[in-house]
Amino acid sequence: MVLEQYIQRVEERLHLLVKKLQQVQAENALLKEEVSIQQQELQRQQQAVQGLEERLQLMKIASTAQGGTTIAEDEAFKKEIRGKINDYIKEIDRCIALLNS
């Protein structure tokens, strides 16, 4: 009798564990899907930010070309452009060095 009761309790606990496992697996699947959706949203937002930054840069260039900036803004913009040009030149020099080696 005692052995049968012990086996029955073990079976009940096993059923509970299986049920909890299924619940956790279902929750895990939902969380994975949510993570995937959030990653896609983050990527979409990063692309939107990049597009807006490019538009802002073009607007700065257009504004500078039309003379619609203050001296401080113009100098900061010129400094930024010089920095980018210098970065491009350094990258080109590295590429040339790699091609020559």
FENGIVEN-V340460 format. One line per field, one symbol per residue. ss: DSSP state (~ for helix, > for strand, _ for the rest). phi: phi as a letter, one per 20 degrees, with the letter a starting at -180 (. if undefined). burial: 1 if it has 9 or more other C-alpha atoms within 8 Angstrom, else 0. A space follows every 10 residues. Layout:
ss: ???
phi: ???
burial: ???
This chain:
ss: _~~~~~~~~~ ~~~~~~~~~~ ~~~~~~~~~~ ~~~~~~~~~~ ~~~~~~~~~~ ~~~~~~~~~~ ~~~~~~____ ~~~~~~~~~~ ~~~~~~~~~~ ~~~~~~~~~~ _
phi: .fffffffff ffffffffff ffffffffff ffffffffff ffffffffff ffffffffff fffffemedf ffffffffff fgffffffff ffffffffff e
burial: 0000000000 0000000000 0000000000 0000000000 0000000000 0000000001 0011000000 0001001000 0000000000 0000000000 0
